[in-house]
Amino acid sequence: MSKIIFDSGITLDGIFAGDNRSPDNPMGGVSGQIHQWMFKQKAFWKHIKMEGGEEYGPDSTLIDDVFARTGAYIMGKRMFEEGEVAWPEDLFEADVYVLTHEKRDPWIQKGGTTFYFINDGIHSALEKARHSAKGKDIRIQGGANTIQQFLNAGLIDECFIHIAPVLLGSGIRLFDNIDKDKYDIQIAEVIPSKYTTHLRYTLTKKS
């Protein structure tokens, strides 16, 4: 049965993305600081269909694993607009559901990626993603507001957080505006790395 997950990098002070995000300034220009661990991994570059990376080690295995377990993605309009101008064809190799008020026909790419534009909320997107995922997991890709909506709805089963040893001071925080009483949260795994700290949590909605 599909789990609903998110897998996100943040800074030590909890920032998911910088200020002034736009298609010309993805993630507010702080991606290199938050995701440096990922950019060093050959697995990351392999999945975006480019050459790059310095090593194929335990961190690369984590990247491979999250791609392998994911059968469908859900993201917000802002993240889609930042990525649309830069992402390679068939990056996700799965159906992607974009939460938006814009009405738009599906964007069918060569390979296994189709973007569907969902105008009637997170539950509709989730129902469609479950069908696409065929028992694999559904990843809430981002941005922070989209993840927060799923958290506050009590829909997340697991999260994997990668904490970069960086302080930014300002930006978009992943866990702002969260209902603190929604879940019982258990630490499932702590994985140290030279570049970041990987923390996996299981979330159980309180009755």
N, C-alpha and C positions, 0 to 999 in steps of 0.2 A: 504494500500500500504506500502511496506517495506520502512523503513528509514535505512540509512547507518549511523552507530554510532560508536564511540569508548568510552570506559569506562576505565580510566587509573589513577593510582596513580603516583604522582610525589612529589619531595621534594619542600621545600619553594624556593629553587634556581633553580627549573625547571628540575631536573634530574629524568629521567625515569628508568635508570639502571646504574650500576657501570661499571668501566673499567674492561678489561680482562674477558669478558663473555665467557663461554664455557659450554658444558654439565656437566663438573665437577665443574663448578662455576656459576650456573644459576644467571642471573641478576647481575653478577659481585659481588655477595655476599652481596648485600644491600637490598634484599627483606624484611628482618625483620624490617628494618628501615622505608622503604617506605610504607609497607603494614601492619604495626603493628595493625592498626585499624581493618583490615579485619581478621587477625588471632585471634583476641579476640572474633569474632562473631561465634556463633554456626551455623549460616546459611552457612558460608564459608566451614566449615568442613563437614557439611551435603552434600554440593554439590560436594566435592571431595571424598565423600563416606568413611569418617573416623570420628572417635569420637574426639571431641575437642571443644575448645571455652569456654568462660567464661560467655557469656550472649546472650540472644535473644531479642534485642531491636530495636530501629529505624534503626541502622546501618545494622542489619541483614535483615530488610525489604528491604533496598536498594539492597542488594546482591540478595535476592530472586527475586526482580523485574527485574533486568537485565537478569538473567537466563531465566525468564518466557517470556520475550518479544523477545528473540533472537531465530531466526529460522535457522541461518547458520553463520559460522565463516570464516574469512580470516586471515591468519597469514603468516609471513615470515619464511624462512627456518631456520634461527638461532633460533627463538623462538621454532619452532617445534623440532629441535635437542636437545635443552636444556630440553624440556618437555618429549620427547619420552622415555627417560630412567627412568622417575619417575612417569609419570601420571598414575593413575589407569585406568583400562579398562572402556570404555564408559564414560569418564569424561564429555564430551561436550553434549552428548545425542542429537547430530545434526550433519549434514555434516560440515566438516572442509576442506577448500581449502588452500593448502600450496603453496606459491609462491616460485618456485625453478627452477634452470636449470637442476636439476637431473630428469631423466626419471625413473618413478617408478610406479608400479601397485598400484591401490587403496588399502589402508589398512583398511579392513573391520573388525570392532570389534564386539564383542557380544553386543547386545543392539542397540542403535540408532546412534552410532558414526561411520562414515566412513571418512577417510582422503583421499582427492584427491590431486594429485601433479600436479600443473599447471605450464606449461613451457612457456606460451605465454602472460604473463602480467596481470596487474590488471583488465583491462576491461573484459578479458575472465573469470577471476576468479569471478568477480562481476556478470556477466551474469549467470554463473552456480549457484552461491549462491542465486540469486533471485529465480531461479527455485526451489531450495531446501527449501528456507525459507517459501514458500507458504503464503506470505503476512505478515509474522512476520519480525522483523528487522534483519539486517545483521550487525554483530559486527566485526569491524576491531580489531582483538585481539592484534596485535603487531608483532614484536617490533616497536620501534620508527621509524625506516626507512620505514616500511610498512605503518604506520599511516601517515607519511609525504608524501609518494607517493599519497595516497588518498586525503589528504588535498590539495596538489598542483594541483591535477587533478580537483578540485572543486566538489568532490563527497560526502563530508561529510555533513549530515543534522543536526547532534546533537553530542555534546560531553559532557561527565560527568567526571570531574576532581576531584580527591581526593588529597588535598594538605596536606602532612605530615609536622608537625612542626619540620623539620630536615634540616640542611644545610650540604651538602656533599662536595661542592667545586669543584668536578670534576666528570665526568661520561658522559653518553649519555643523551643529553637534548632532551626533547620531541619536542620542537618547533624550533629547529635549522633548517635552510635552508628552511623556509616556505615563500611562496609568500604572503606578508603582505596585498596585495591589492585584494586578491581573493574573500573575503567574507564580507558581513555585519554580524556582530556578536552581538547577543542580550543575555543578562543574562536572563535565564529562571527561575532559582531557586538557592537559596543559603541556604544550610542546615548546621547549626553548629553541632558539635559533641565534645565529650570529647577528641577525639583522632585525628581528622582531620577536614578539612573544605571541604564540598562537594559543588561543583560549576557545575551547568548544563547550557550549552549554546546552543542556536540554531544558525545555520549557514546558511546563504542564499547567494548563489553564485551571485556575481555582474554581471550584464548584460554587 
